[in-house]
Structures are given as structure tokens and as C-alpha cells.
Amino acid sequence: MKNTQSKKKHFFGTATIGEKGQVVVPAEARTAMKLKKGDKLLVFGVGDDTVTLTKLARLEKFASHLEGRLTTIRRIIKKTEPKKS
């Protein structure tokens, strides 16, 4: 799969958790990531103190790609498995 996204890392500022646990994504980040009202984000926890957001649409696209390649992936995995005695 060709990676067309930039691998640049960005710092977009800070965000504060509100009374209801809501966080506002900084405008610069929304623009750079082309986020718009109604977009779904997946929220992942990494370790005890890191939260990562990713667009659901991006993950769905990747999953669709994997699904299309599943037969090939299974064949590769089978070739790499140790032979049973």
C-alpha cells in the first residue's frame, strides 16, 4: 500500500478538558488533518498518559485494503509458520 500521507510530526498547541470531559481539537490541527464537524475519531490510550486520535475513515480505508489482500496475507503467514513434526 502506497503511503501518500506526510510523516511529519506536528505540535498544534494545547487543549483543556472541559467540565463534561470534552476536548477541543485546535483549529490548526483540524485544518491540517482536514477534520470537519461530524467526523468520527477513534481514541486510543498508549501507556498510562498518552491519548491518540485518528480518523475513523482512515482506519476503515486501511481495513478495507487488508480485507482485499487477506488471501495473500494468509498465504504469506502459512509459509512463515514452522513445519509441524
C-alpha positions as a printed NumPy array, in Angstrom:
array([[  0.   ,   0.   ,   0.   ],
       [  1.46 ,   3.32 ,  -1.019],
       [  1.71 ,   5.818,   1.826],
       [  0.705,   9.207,   0.489],
       [  0.477,  10.885,   3.871],
       [  3.28 ,  13.022,   5.171],
       [  5.327,  11.534,   8.018],
       [  5.909,  14.972,   9.513],
       [  5.202,  15.363,  13.184],
       [  3.341,  18.449,  14.331],
       [  2.723,  20.215,  17.588],
       [ -0.6  ,  22.034,  17.389],
       [ -0.755,  23.584,  20.846],
       [ -2.657,  22.572,  23.93 ],
       [ -6.189,  21.554,  24.784],
       [ -8.044,  21.638,  28.075],
       [-10.502,  19.018,  29.254],
       [-13.81 ,  20.714,  29.997],
       [-16.35 ,  20.044,  32.713],
       [-18.034,  17.295,  30.671],
       [-14.731,  15.676,  29.658],
       [-14.764,  17.308,  26.232],
       [-11.619,  18.399,  24.429],
       [-11.466,  20.93 ,  21.6  ],
       [ -9.058,  19.994,  18.81 ],
       [ -7.051,  23.136,  17.961],
       [ -8.133,  24.86 ,  14.723],
       [ -4.684,  24.428,  13.14 ],
       [ -4.873,  20.661,  13.738],
       [ -8.415,  20.472,  12.333],
       [ -7.274,  22.312,   9.206],
       [ -4.09 ,  20.275,   8.725],
       [ -5.935,  16.985,   9.224],
       [ -8.978,  18.111,   7.223],
       [-11.286,  17.409,  10.158],
       [-14.803,  18.711,   9.896],
       [-17.932,  18.741,  12.018],
       [-19.354,  15.251,  12.347],
       [-16.115,  13.382,  11.57 ],
       [-15.662,  10.327,  13.775],
       [-12.373,   9.876,  15.616],
       [-11.071,   6.771,  17.334],
       [ -9.456,   7.365,  20.716],
       [ -6.556,   5.138,  21.762],
       [ -4.694,   5.096,  25.043],
       [ -0.959,   4.436,  24.907],
       [  0.588,   3.655,  28.248],
       [ -0.737,   5.495,  31.276],
       [ -0.549,   9.043,  29.975],
       [ -0.883,   9.252,  26.185],
       [ -4.058,   9.643,  24.145],
       [ -4.034,   9.32 ,  20.361],
       [ -6.816,  10.319,  17.979],
       [ -7.182,   9.008,  14.452],
       [ -9.845,   9.447,  11.806],
       [-12.219,   6.502,  11.665],
       [-12.42 ,   6.882,   7.87 ],
       [ -8.657,   6.356,   7.563],
       [ -8.793,   3.155,   9.598],
       [-11.774,   1.9  ,   7.59 ],
       [ -9.847,   2.51 ,   4.353],
       [ -6.848,   0.57 ,   5.695],
       [ -9.083,  -2.293,   6.925],
       [-10.738,  -2.473,   3.517],
       [ -7.32 ,  -2.709,   1.877],
       [ -6.308,  -5.534,   4.236],
       [ -9.556,  -7.361,   3.603],
       [ -8.857,  -7.283,  -0.124],
       [ -5.39 ,  -8.743,   0.486],
       [ -6.437, -11.313,   3.115],
       [ -5.829, -14.387,   0.918],
       [ -2.301, -13.209,   0.118],
       [ -1.626, -12.335,   3.769],
       [ -2.791, -15.8  ,   4.912],
       [ -0.564, -17.491,   2.301],
       [  2.466, -15.499,   3.487],
       [  1.749, -16.32 ,   7.132],
       [  1.389, -20.024,   6.316],
       [  4.781, -20.028,   4.556],
       [  6.472, -18.476,   7.601],
       [  4.958, -20.866,  10.148],
       [  7.302, -23.584,  11.423],
       [  6.664, -27.034,   9.963],
       [  4.918, -29.463,  12.309],
       [  6.859, -32.615,  13.123]])
